[in-house]
Amino acid sequence: MEYRQGSLVLLLAMPAVAVAAPENFGVIDIAGHRHPQFIYAEPRHGSAAAAGREPVYLHVPRDQTKQWSRYCSLYKACDRPAFFVSEEWFYGTFLGMAKDSVETESAAGDGAPGVHR
C-alpha cells in the first residue's frame, strides 16, 4: 500500500501468506500441540538409514509425500522417519487459523500474492 502525505511517500508492507510459499513448508516443532493429524499413519523413510531414529514432523506439499525419497534432501530429512501433518491441522491448529481465512486474505486483490494450489 502507498500513502501520500505532501511530498512524502510512505510504503507499508502488507504481510501476505501464500499457501505454497516455500517458507510455509519444512520441519515443524509439534511440542505443545495436541493430537497432530498426519497424512499417513506410518512414517515415510527417505533412506534405509532412517529406520530406528527419532521421527521428524513436516509440512510439505502433498505430491512430495508420495515420492518422499526424491524430496527428503530438500528438507535435510532423509536420515529420519518423516510424519507429514495435514493442511487442515497445520493451518487450523499449528498456526491457529483456518486455511480458508488465509486464502481469502491473500487473494483479496490488495496486491498481495495469491494462493497457489
Contacts in CASP RR format, 6 or more apart in sequence:
PFRMAT RR
TARGET T0000
AUTHOR 0000-0000-0000
METHOD contacts of the structure
MODEL  1
MEYRQGSLVLLLAMPAVAVAAPENFGVIDIAGHRHPQFIYAEPRHGSAAA
AGREPVYLHVPRDQTKQWSRYCSLYKACDRPAFFVSEEWFYGTFLGMAKD
SVETESAAGDGAPGVHR
1 11 0 8 1.000
1 12 0 8 1.000
1 14 0 8 1.000
1 110 0 8 1.000
2 9 0 8 1.000
2 10 0 8 1.000
2 11 0 8 1.000
2 12 0 8 1.000
3 9 0 8 1.000
3 10 0 8 1.000
3 12 0 8 1.000
4 10 0 8 1.000
14 110 0 8 1.000
14 111 0 8 1.000
14 112 0 8 1.000
16 105 0 8 1.000
16 106 0 8 1.000
16 112 0 8 1.000
16 113 0 8 1.000
16 114 0 8 1.000
17 24 0 8 1.000
17 102 0 8 1.000
17 105 0 8 1.000
17 106 0 8 1.000
18 24 0 8 1.000
18 106 0 8 1.000
18 113 0 8 1.000
18 114 0 8 1.000
18 115 0 8 1.000
18 116 0 8 1.000
19 87 0 8 1.000
19 99 0 8 1.000
19 102 0 8 1.000
19 103 0 8 1.000
19 106 0 8 1.000
19 115 0 8 1.000
19 116 0 8 1.000
19 117 0 8 1.000
20 61 0 8 1.000
20 115 0 8 1.000
20 116 0 8 1.000
20 117 0 8 1.000
21 113 0 8 1.000
21 116 0 8 1.000
24 59 0 8 1.000
25 58 0 8 1.000
25 59 0 8 1.000
25 60 0 8 1.000
25 61 0 8 1.000
25 75 0 8 1.000
26 58 0 8 1.000
26 59 0 8 1.000
26 60 0 8 1.000
26 75 0 8 1.000
27 56 0 8 1.000
27 57 0 8 1.000
27 58 0 8 1.000
27 75 0 8 1.000
27 76 0 8 1.000
27 77 0 8 1.000
28 57 0 8 1.000
28 58 0 8 1.000
28 59 0 8 1.000
28 85 0 8 1.000
28 90 0 8 1.000
28 94 0 8 1.000
29 57 0 8 1.000
30 36 0 8 1.000
30 57 0 8 1.000
30 85 0 8 1.000
30 94 0 8 1.000
33 93 0 8 1.000
33 94 0 8 1.000
36 57 0 8 1.000
36 83 0 8 1.000
36 85 0 8 1.000
36 89 0 8 1.000
36 93 0 8 1.000
36 94 0 8 1.000
37 85 0 8 1.000
37 86 0 8 1.000
37 88 0 8 1.000
37 89 0 8 1.000
37 93 0 8 1.000
38 83 0 8 1.000
38 84 0 8 1.000
38 85 0 8 1.000
38 86 0 8 1.000
39 62 0 8 1.000
39 65 0 8 1.000
39 84 0 8 1.000
39 85 0 8 1.000
39 86 0 8 1.000
40 65 0 8 1.000
40 83 0 8 1.000
40 84 0 8 1.000
43 50 0 8 1.000
43 55 0 8 1.000
43 81 0 8 1.000
43 82 0 8 1.000
43 83 0 8 1.000
44 65 0 8 1.000
44 68 0 8 1.000
44 81 0 8 1.000
44 82 0 8 1.000
44 84 0 8 1.000
45 51 0 8 1.000
45 68 0 8 1.000
45 69 0 8 1.000
45 81 0 8 1.000
45 82 0 8 1.000
46 68 0 8 1.000
46 69 0 8 1.000
46 72 0 8 1.000
46 77 0 8 1.000
46 78 0 8 1.000
46 79 0 8 1.000
46 82 0 8 1.000
47 69 0 8 1.000
47 72 0 8 1.000
47 78 0 8 1.000
47 79 0 8 1.000
49 78 0 8 1.000
49 79 0 8 1.000
50 78 0 8 1.000
50 79 0 8 1.000
50 80 0 8 1.000
50 81 0 8 1.000
50 82 0 8 1.000
51 81 0 8 1.000
52 81 0 8 1.000
53 79 0 8 1.000
53 80 0 8 1.000
53 81 0 8 1.000
54 80 0 8 1.000
54 81 0 8 1.000
55 80 0 8 1.000
55 81 0 8 1.000
55 82 0 8 1.000
55 83 0 8 1.000
56 75 0 8 1.000
56 77 0 8 1.000
56 80 0 8 1.000
56 81 0 8 1.000
56 82 0 8 1.000
56 83 0 8 1.000
57 82 0 8 1.000
57 83 0 8 1.000
57 84 0 8 1.000
57 85 0 8 1.000
58 75 0 8 1.000
58 77 0 8 1.000
58 82 0 8 1.000
58 83 0 8 1.000
58 84 0 8 1.000
58 85 0 8 1.000
59 84 0 8 1.000
59 85 0 8 1.000
59 87 0 8 1.000
59 90 0 8 1.000
59 94 0 8 1.000
60 71 0 8 1.000
60 75 0 8 1.000
60 84 0 8 1.000
62 87 0 8 1.000
64 70 0 8 1.000
64 71 0 8 1.000
64 74 0 8 1.000
65 84 0 8 1.000
68 82 0 8 1.000
69 78 0 8 1.000
72 78 0 8 1.000
72 82 0 8 1.000
85 94 0 8 1.000
87 99 0 8 1.000
88 99 0 8 1.000
91 97 0 8 1.000
91 98 0 8 1.000
91 99 0 8 1.000
91 102 0 8 1.000
92 98 0 8 1.000
92 99 0 8 1.000
95 102 0 8 1.000
102 115 0 8 1.000
103 115 0 8 1.000
105 112 0 8 1.000
106 112 0 8 1.000
106 113 0 8 1.000
106 114 0 8 1.000
106 115 0 8 1.000
107 114 0 8 1.000
107 115 0 8 1.000
END
